[in-house]
């Protein structure tokens, strides 16, 4: 006979508090033991809260990240050009 685990639902406030605790230096393992949540669930919440994580970004957000990267590269090129022009 097999037993099925029921999926637990956690409030957004709880998830945010766990993520903020992890940002203060507590490990996912210690948080899992203390709050009786699986380590993989806590790691997933931490990844989802990371704004640079491309796996949880929407299409528009990914486009913005790509554009931001391109603009930074252009800015670097322009700064270098300005330095070269100032030397001449």
N, C-alpha and C positions, 0 to 999 in steps of 0.2 A: 504494500500500500504506500503510495507516495503522498507527501504532503506538499501543498503549494503555499508559498509565502505570499502574504498579502502585501501589496505595495503600500507603503506609508506615504502620507502626504504631509509636507512641512510648509509652514507659513513662510512668506517672503521675508518677514522680519527675523524669523529664526535662521533662515539661510544667510541673511546679511550679517547677523551677529556672529555666526560661525566663521564666515569669510573674514570679518574684521578681526576676530580673535586669531585667525591664522596669519593675518598681516602683522600682528604684534609679536609674532615669533613662535607661537604654539604650533606644534606639528599636527598634521592631519591624523596621525596615529593617536596622539594624546587626546585630541578633540573627539575622535571616534569612541574611545574608551569612556571618556567623561560624559558624553551626551548620548551614548548608545546609538550611534549612526555609523553606517559602514564607511570605511576609509575611502572606498571608491566613490561613494556619494559625495563625501566632503571634497575630494579632489575635483569632482565634476563641477561642484558649485564654485570652487576657487577658479577653475578654468573659465567658467561662464562669466564670472565677475571681472576677468581680465580684459580690459578694453583692447589690448593688442592681439588677442586670440582671434585668428582669422576664421576659426571653425564656427564661432557663434555670431559672427557679424552678418548683418543683412547684405544683400547685393549692393544697395546704395552705400552702406558704410564701407564695404570693400573698395568701391569706386573712389570714395573720398580718401581712403588710406593710400590708394595707388596715386591719386592726383597729388596728395600731400607730399609723397615721396618724390614725384617728378618735379614739383615746385621747389623742393629743398635742393635737389640736384641742380636745377637751373640757377637757383640763388647762389650756390657755391661757385658755379661757373662764372656768373656775373661778378662775384667778389674777386675771383682770381683775375678776371679780365681788367677790372678796375685797378688792381695792384700793378699789373703789367703796363697799363696805359699811364699810370702815375709815374712810373720809372722813366718813361720816354719823355 
